[in-house]
Amino acid sequence: MKRIPEPELMEDEDQVRAYAGADFADAHRNFITLFQATFGQKDLCGYVLDLGCGHGDITMRFARAYPKCIVHGIDGSEAMIRCGKGILKEAHDIQDRVVLIRGMLSASVLPYRKYDIVISNSLIHHLAMPHTLYQCIERYAVSGAPVFIMDLRRPQSTGEADSLVQTYAAHEPEILKRDFYNSLLAAYTIEEIREQLQGTKLAHLSVKAVGDRHIVISGYKV
Ligand SMILES: C[S@@+](CC[C@H](N)C(=O)[O-])C[C@H]1O[C@@H](n2cnc3c(N)ncnc32)[C@H](O)[C@@H]1O
């Protein structure tokens, strides 16, 4: 099935409200669990960069899972970052270790020159030019940094996309079902991601299918 792009930024207030109100607990817990299975559960420390952090749910979960880390999340959507900052205000246990920054991946200068760990969830399918993400990692990650990127993978057909929406979002509001469907159609395939990585300094990373709808790209930056 041909890829159908969706807009890069999630700036619509209704869309952000629905996204922040959705129950992503299982999916986001799974992100942390898979990260831990790949890189270990404890003792990671240093500065972490979460690219396309949205309202910072994974950014904050990561900070709780790794108490020796300081986590910076960046997102181009003002509405997402505003929503995340509101949540962070009440998150007294981690608010001194989490910073949410509004900025585009391609144009932003981040507060830290090099990060020890880079993570990203559900960003690539928004990007018309996924190299923006890979270049950002090349620029901002130290050599040897764990890199962990998770995203949707494009189903074979619109029928398969429909059935994934039914399985995972049947009880969510219409706006979320629509976004999930559009995101599945905008997602890249494993083969497309492997091809994108060729010729970058991340070509050695592992790219694999996880479960019925995700791709994980992981490994250490050289
Ligand atoms: C589906 S959301 C995922 C948010 C978060 N990572 C999560 O898992 O909940 C994708 C986010 O990427 C952001 N985004 C898309 N393209 C971007 C870009 N070029 N620079 C910065 N942020 C971008 C969008 O605004 C949106 O908040």
The ligand as an SDF file (V2000), in Angstrom:
LIG
                    3D

 27 29  0  0  0  0  0  0  0  0999 V2000
    2.4980   11.1270   17.3440 C   0  0  0  0  0  0  0  0  0  0  0  0
    3.2720   12.3910   18.2320 S   0  0  0  0  0  0  0  0  0  0  0  0
    4.2940   11.4480   19.3470 C   0  0  0  0  0  0  0  0  0  0  0  0
    4.5600   12.1900   20.6130 C   0  0  0  0  0  0  0  0  0  0  0  0
    5.3410   11.4120   21.6730 C   0  0  0  0  0  0  0  0  0  0  0  0
    6.6380   11.0110   21.2280 N   0  0  0  0  0  0  0  0  0  0  0  0
    4.5500   10.2290   22.1660 C   0  0  0  0  0  0  0  0  0  0  0  0
    4.9910    9.0930   21.9120 O   0  0  0  0  0  0  0  0  0  0  0  0
    3.5030   10.4350   22.8000 O   0  0  0  0  0  0  0  0  0  0  0  0
    4.4950   13.0530   17.1120 C   0  0  0  0  0  0  0  0  0  0  0  0
    5.0350   14.3860   17.5420 C   0  0  0  0  0  0  0  0  0  0  0  0
    6.1180   14.7750   16.6920 O   0  0  0  0  0  0  0  0  0  0  0  0
    6.0520   16.1880   16.5120 C   0  0  0  0  0  0  0  0  0  0  0  0
    6.8210   16.5390   15.2990 N   0  0  0  0  0  0  0  0  0  0  0  0
    6.5570   16.1350   14.0340 C   0  0  0  0  0  0  0  0  0  0  0  0
    7.4860   16.6090   13.1800 N   0  0  0  0  0  0  0  0  0  0  0  0
    8.3730   17.3190   13.9150 C   0  0  0  0  0  0  0  0  0  0  0  0
    9.5500   18.0540   13.6170 C   0  0  0  0  0  0  0  0  0  0  0  0
   10.0140   18.1270   12.3580 N   0  0  0  0  0  0  0  0  0  0  0  0
   10.2210   18.6800   14.6320 N   0  0  0  0  0  0  0  0  0  0  0  0
    9.7430   18.5980   15.8970 C   0  0  0  0  0  0  0  0  0  0  0  0
    8.6290   17.9220   16.2530 N   0  0  0  0  0  0  0  0  0  0  0  0
    7.9530   17.2830   15.2790 C   0  0  0  0  0  0  0  0  0  0  0  0
    4.5710   16.4710   16.4360 C   0  0  0  0  0  0  0  0  0  0  0  0
    4.2610   17.8280   16.7350 O   0  0  0  0  0  0  0  0  0  0  0  0
    3.9990   15.4980   17.4680 C   0  0  0  0  0  0  0  0  0  0  0  0
    3.8490   16.0900   18.7330 O   0  0  0  0  0  0  0  0  0  0  0  0
  1  2  1  0
  2  3  1  0
  2 10  1  0
  3  4  1  0
  4  5  1  0
  5  6  1  0
  5  7  1  0
  7  8  2  0
  7  9  1  0
 10 11  1  0
 11 12  1  0
 11 26  1  0
 12 13  1  0
 13 14  1  0
 13 24  1  0
 14 15  1  0
 14 23  1  0
 15 16  2  0
 16 17  1  0
 17 18  1  0
 17 23  2  0
 18 19  1  0
 18 20  2  0
 20 21  1  0
 21 22  2  0
 22 23  1  0
 24 25  1  0
 24 26  1  0
 26 27  1  0
M  CHG  2   2   1   9  -1
M  END
$$$$
